[in-house]
Amino acid sequence: MAKYTRLEDFSPTPPTPAKRPGSKVLDGLDAIIDGWLEDDKTRPRKQRHTSKRVFDRLVAEYGYTGSYSPVQRCIKAWRQAHRLPGDGYIELAWHPGTAQVDFGQADAVIDGQRVTLHILVVTFPYSNMRFVQAYRGETAECVCHGLRTIFDHIGGVPRQLIFDNATGVGRRTGDKVIESKLFSAFKLHYRTSARYCNPYSGNEKGNVENAVGFLRRNLMVPEPVAVTLAGLNTTFLAQCQQLALAPHWRKQQPILELFAADVDACLALPGIGFDPVRYETRKADKTGTITVEDNFYLAGPSFAGRLLTVAIRHDVIDILDEHARPVVTFPRSYDHQDQTIFTPTSLLPALVAKPGAWGNSPVRALMPDPVRDVLDAAAPTDRARLLAGIDQASTATSFTSAVDAAERLISLGQDPAGPGLGMLARRLAGGSQPVDTGVDLTVYDLVARNTRTQPARTPTAQVGA
């Protein structure tokens, strides 16, 4: 009571934190900690002391016996006391028509296989509109394809794109920015501009960094399942539109309504879309194989020693001849393959000319057992005739349809190398089922009495060509 009778001013006063017990264990060590933190100002940002590192050094070098918490509180207080007036973040104002771009990662199940995808996220900070597209990598081809898809979807081009140091499109070192040739052409095509943030200034594109986590939690938990990556990306665009029906976290208007101002401020789309492809020249080796991004792709033995053009897209590798005519197309591999990637149709013409190489050909392992058995036992001339028939049927339809037709003819006892192979392959490719007929045992005239060859280890094949 006496305490209050002596008071003259009962005005409220701001609360002051009480000093927590336990800090006395650092008596005598405060100066050492201060010295370490002062020295950190001259060191690289990623090689400065953390609270855990300070604690470990105190234990090892000074026999500190206290707990970790007093050390952590001491460092926090030091950093607050030494914070400069210019430190901290500034709330940035974003004008309509500006977009931020960043990558994240998420797992998905594509065609029954679990894969880790790189998700390209594009946001419009003014409205908080968010878009996502998934790719196998973070290359310039992926970025340009994803941006074009989103531009086409919204019907406009952002006036400025904000990136961090995305290696696929460009890097900033100090005041110098080095962009990929493909992305520079992309910007010119759409008449837009790009800005690269300081590597340590994540707040300059905080909207998109927050969106990466938001979209991963809301669209990819549990892992999305799709037949194709293109189908998954189409679903993502529809889901992003649905999320935009929610109100803006601060402006309390539906995001989709605010996004209309972003679209109005965007540039008009050009008359033709940009083709995000990178062309490079490769010389084929003696087997007709070229190297692209540490992987081997087989153009075909007939292209040995020739200069070929490689068209590198986000999803496929196209090989062109000296006159830019298509040779063969492969799915693009973002992982290193320890064996040559090939299509059976690239090797069939060479096997027709050299049927004796059949036993060690990588195509052998791709044949169904009945077709392989007939080819193994056939005389060279009969083997070449059957391979030529499969080659012609593959060209007209696909390798899968051709070998399925050959297998069907063998099961019916008919000649798989006869004129019916191509007709049956076209029927199978078209989805129609042929009518079974009587068994004709003349098919076994192809079988010679020679010893069957043993299967060889085969490279990676693309069978669907």
Secondary structure, 3 states (H helix, E strand, C coil): CHHHHCCCCCCCCCCCCCCCCCHHHHCCCHHHHHHHHHHHCCCCHHHCCCHHHHHHHHHHHHCCCCCHHHHHHHHHHHHHHCCCCCCCCCCCCCCCCEEEEEEEEEEEEECCEEEEEEEEEEEECCCCEEEEEEECCCCHHHHHHHHHHHHHHHCCECCEEEECCCCCCEEEECCEEEECHHHHHHHHHHCCEEEECCCCCHHHHHHHHHHHHHHHHHHCCCCCEECCHHHHHHHHHHHHHHHCCCECCCCCCEHHHHHHHHHHHCECCCCCCCCCCEEEEEECCCCCEEEECCEEEECCHHHCCCEEEEEECCCEEEEECCCCCEEEEEECCCCCCCCCEECHHHHHHHHHHCHHHHHHCCCHHHCCHHHHHHHHHECHHHHHHHHHHHHHHHHHCCHHHHHHHHHHHHHCCCCCCCCHHHHHHHHHHHCCCCCCCCCCHHHHHHECCCCCCCCCCCCCECCCC
